[in-house]
Amino acid sequence: MYKFVPDFLPNKVTVFSIMAAVMTGVSLYTASVIQQYKWLFQILAVFFAASFIQLTVRYMLSKMIYILDGNKLVVVKEQGKRAEQLCKIDLSAGIAILSKNEYKSHAKEFGNVAIVRNFCRNFLPSDAEYLLFDFSGKLALAIFEPDTEMTVGINNVITDSKQKNI
């Protein structure tokens, strides 16, 4: 069993959170000044406030833990003292694990992805990996941030399961 917790990189999410908070204030102020479009600016304020809360709770207050256990990939979200298992992916149904650039260049070869889940700890990570796998006959994609050792381990499990199925 191999366990990996990605480092938290607060740069991008902090900037976007602060922008959302400032835009909430600007929208509320503008709604009080311009009476004709008050409803529009109030809706914008609610949108920006919700974005601020979502970014803060999802990316700043929680951490993701990736566990490679045999031929299973388990993703656990830890928020404070509470831990929740988000998924358990059977890697024997895996198709490929690709970097972001590899996936973008080969996306058309795999066809239409029916299920996409983002399990990244950081907001808009540049080093995310894309795990393509079969889920109940549908093509699924899990985006996460493993280290090199976990990526190699997942790739080995997928390769071994493909050779056994031949």
TIRO-661362 format. One record per residue (C-alpha): x negated, y negated, z; residue in three letters. Coordinates in steps of 0.5 Angstrom, whole numbers, plus 500, padded with zeros to 3 digits. Layout:
<nodes>
XYZALA ...
</nodes>
This chain:
<nodes>
500500500MET 497493498TYR 500487501LYS 499480498PHE 501473500VAL 500467495PRO 497461498ASP 502455498PHE 500449493LEU 504443495PRO 502438490ASN 508439485LYS 513441489VAL 512435494THR 512430488VAL 518432486PHE 521433492SER 519425494ILE 522423487MET 529427488ALA 529423495ALA 527416492VAL 532417487MET 538419492THR 537412495GLY 536409489VAL 543412486SER 546410493LEU 544403492TYR 546402485THR 553405487ALA 554400492SER 552394487VAL 555396481ILE 562397482GLN 564399475GLN 560406475TYR 560407482LYS 563414481TRP 557416476LEU 552413481PHE 555417487GLN 555424483ILE 547422481LEU 546421488ALA 549428490VAL 545431485PHE 539428487PHE 540430494ALA 542437492ALA 535438488SER 531435494PHE 534440499ILE 533446494GLN 526444493LEU 525443500THR 528450503VAL 526454497ARG 519452496TYR 516449502MET 520452508LEU 519459505SER 514464503LYS 514470498MET 510477500ILE 509482495TYR 508489497ILE 505494492LEU 507501495ASP 506507490GLY 510506484ASN 514500487LYS 514493488LEU 517490493VAL 518482494VAL 520480501VAL 522472502LYS 520470509GLU 523464512GLN 521462519GLY 522468523LYS 527471518ARG 525476513ALA 529478507GLU 527484502GLN 529480495LEU 528486491CYS 524493490LYS 522494483ILE 521501480ASP 514500476LEU 515507473SER 521503469ALA 516498467GLY 514495460ILE 508491461ALA 505485466ILE 503479462LEU 500472464SER 505466462LYS 501465455ASN 501472453GLU 509473455TYR 510466451LYS 506469445SER 509476445HIS 516474447ALA 520475440LYS 517482440GLU 520484447PHE 527482445GLY 533478449ASN 531479456VAL 538480460ALA 536479467ILE 530473469VAL 528473477ARG 523468479ASN 519470485PHE 514465485CYS 512462492ARG 510455488ASN 513450484PHE 512451477LEU 505455478PRO 500456472SER 498463474ASP 504466474ALA 505473472GLU 511476468TYR 513483469LEU 518486464LEU 522492466PHE 528496464ASP 533495469PHE 539500468SER 538500461GLY 537492460LYS 531488459LEU 529485466ALA 523480467LEU 520478474ALA 516472475ILE 511472481PHE 504470483GLU 500476484PRO 492476485ASP 488480480THR 488486484GLU 495487485MET 496486477THR 491491476VAL 494496480GLY 501494477ILE 498495470ASN 495502472ASN 502504475VAL 506502468ILE 500505464THR 500512468ASP 508512468SER 508511460LYS 503517459GLN 507522463LYS 513520459ASN 510522453ILE 
</nodes>
